Every structure is written in C-alpha cells, then in structure tokens.
Amino acid sequence: MFHRIVVAVDGSAHAAAALKQAIDIAWAQQASLTLITAWQPFNYAYAGAGMGLAPPIEDGQAVTAGIKADARLVLDAAAKTVPAEISVEAHLLEGHPTEVILEAVHNGAHDLIAICSRGRGGISTLLLGIVTHRLIQHSAVPSLVVHLPPPSRASTP
C-alpha cells in the first residue's frame, strides 16, 4: 500500500498521464501526492554561445527568471488537476531533476515515484528519458513509469 506518492510534472502530455495514474492510486489508497517540478538556471555555456551555434544572450538572469516562472506555471496547473479530496503538496525545486526528486523522496518518506516515460519533446524528451532511467536505477522506492496510450487507429475496410 502506498501512502506518499511523488509525481514529477513538466507540462507534457506524458507527465499529465503519469499524474492521472498517481491520482487514481492516491484516491484508491487514500495516499497523498507531492508534485515536483525541477528547473535549472540558464547556463550561457550550454546555449551554444561562443561556438557560433546560438546568438549571444544579453541577460542570462532574465532568461533564468523566465525558466523559473514557466516551471511555476506548469506546477500550478498540475496542482489544479488534483481533486480536493486528495492531499497534495507542490514543490518547485531548483536543480537537476533526478537529484531533486530523489532527495524529495528520501526527505519526505515517500514510497512511490510516478513519472512519465518521456517529456516535452525534442531534447527534453531525451533528458527526461535519462531522468526516468536514473530514477529507476537509483531510487530506494518503486517507480511507476507511465506511457501515453498509443493513438487509436481507425480501422480501414
């Protein structure tokens, strides 16, 4: 039986599916949810600047503020989908997703992680796939990895 479930949310349809599954489990087992959105400050070196891959960005602090604000919007939107009957906490955490999720699981005495199989698309899909893999490998508690159902295919006569 699960009592405290961590759910990683990133605004993707995959993360919404993981949250829906976690809500169902929490409802059935009278468990609480902890929603986590991890964000990382803008890193000029990774933007490709100086290597001719991206135009220079004048204000890295403004970009970082935008990243954090977007992450807050994602977290707040996810929290609003949780029924009032389910106890929920929402945490916006700075750092690498794997590290902050594992720390939250340990510090909060959680007993299940619900995470999607992949994220928002493009490079973030690759990164969240890596996060999911690392969580499965390093977590001391079970991980529920949720996939989106395949698109329905219309049968052809």
C-alpha positions in Angstrom: 0.0 0.0 0.0 1.3 3.5 -0.9 0.9 6.4 1.4 3.0 9.2 -0.1 3.5 9.5 -3.8 5.9 11.8 -5.6 4.9 12.9 -9.1 7.3 14.6 -11.5 5.5 17.1 -13.7 6.9 19.0 -16.7 3.8 20.2 -18.6 3.9 17.4 -21.2 1.0 15.1 -22.1 3.1 12.2 -20.8 3.5 13.9 -17.4 -0.2 14.6 -17.3 -0.8 10.8 -17.9 1.6 10.0 -15.0 -0.3 12.4 -12.8 -3.6 10.9 -13.7 -2.4 7.5 -12.7 -0.9 8.8 -9.5 -4.3 10.5 -8.7 -6.1 7.2 -9.3 -3.7 5.4 -6.9 -3.9 8.1 -4.3 -7.7 8.0 -4.5 -7.8 4.2 -4.1 -5.3 4.0 -1.3 -6.0 7.3 0.5 -2.5 8.4 -0.2 -1.1 11.9 -0.5 0.6 13.4 -3.5 3.8 15.5 -3.8 4.1 17.2 -7.1 7.6 18.2 -8.2 8.8 20.4 -11.0 12.5 20.8 -11.2 14.1 23.8 -13.0 17.7 24.7 -13.7 19.1 28.2 -14.1 20.1 29.3 -17.6 23.7 28.3 -18.4 25.2 30.5 -21.0 27.8 27.9 -21.9 25.1 25.4 -22.8 23.3 27.9 -25.0 25.9 27.4 -27.7 27.1 31.0 -27.5 30.8 31.4 -28.3 30.7 28.4 -30.6 28.6 30.1 -33.3 25.6 27.8 -32.5 23.3 30.5 -31.0 23.1 34.2 -30.9 24.5 35.8 -27.8 22.0 36.3 -24.9 22.4 39.6 -23.2 20.6 38.9 -20.0 21.0 35.4 -18.6 19.2 36.4 -15.4 16.1 37.4 -17.3 16.2 34.0 -19.1 16.6 32.2 -15.7 13.7 34.2 -14.3 11.6 33.1 -17.3 12.5 29.5 -16.9 11.6 29.6 -13.3 8.3 31.4 -14.0 7.4 28.8 -16.7 8.2 26.0 -14.3 5.9 27.6 -11.7 3.0 27.8 -14.2 3.5 24.1 -15.0 3.5 23.1 -11.4 0.4 25.3 -10.5 -1.5 23.9 -13.5 -0.8 20.3 -12.4 -1.8 21.0 -8.8 -5.2 22.4 -10.0 -6.0 19.0 -11.6 -5.8 17.1 -8.3 -9.2 16.6 -6.7 -9.8 18.5 -3.4 -10.3 15.1 -1.6 -6.6 14.2 -2.2 -3.9 15.8 -0.1 -1.4 17.5 -2.3 1.8 19.5 -1.9 3.5 21.2 -4.8 7.2 21.9 -4.8 9.2 24.0 -7.4 12.8 22.8 -6.9 16.0 24.1 -8.4 18.5 21.6 -9.6 18.8 18.5 -11.8 15.5 16.6 -11.9 17.0 13.3 -10.8 18.8 14.7 -7.8 15.9 16.9 -6.5 13.3 14.1 -7.0 15.5 11.5 -5.2 16.2 14.0 -2.4 12.5 14.7 -2.0 11.6 11.0 -2.0 14.2 10.4 0.8 13.4 13.5 2.9 9.6 13.1 2.6 9.5 9.4 3.3 7.7 8.8 0.0 7.0 5.2 -1.1 6.3 5.6 -4.8 7.6 7.8 -7.7 5.2 8.3 -10.6 7.0 9.7 -13.7 6.4 9.7 -17.4 8.4 7.8 -19.9 9.4 10.9 -21.8 8.9 14.6 -21.6 8.1 17.7 -23.7 9.7 16.7 -26.9 13.0 17.4 -28.7 16.0 17.5 -26.4 13.8 17.5 -23.3 12.4 14.1 -24.3 15.9 12.7 -24.3 16.7 14.4 -21.0 13.5 13.2 -19.3 14.1 9.7 -20.6 17.5 9.9 -18.9 15.9 11.2 -15.7 13.4 8.3 -15.7 16.2 5.8 -16.3 18.3 7.3 -13.4 15.3 7.4 -11.1 14.6 3.7 -11.7 18.2 2.8 -11.2 18.8 4.9 -8.0 15.5 5.1 -6.2 15.0 3.1 -3.0 11.3 3.1 -3.6 9.2 1.7 -6.6 8.8 3.8 -9.7 5.7 3.9 -11.8 6.7 4.8 -15.4 3.6 5.8 -17.4 3.4 5.8 -21.1 0.8 7.6 -23.2 -1.6 5.2 -24.8 -0.9 4.6 -28.5 -3.0 6.8 -30.8 -6.2 5.0 -31.8 -6.1 3.8 -35.4 -9.2 3.9 -37.4 -9.9 0.6 -39.0 -10.0 0.5 -42.7 -12.5 -1.7 -44.5 
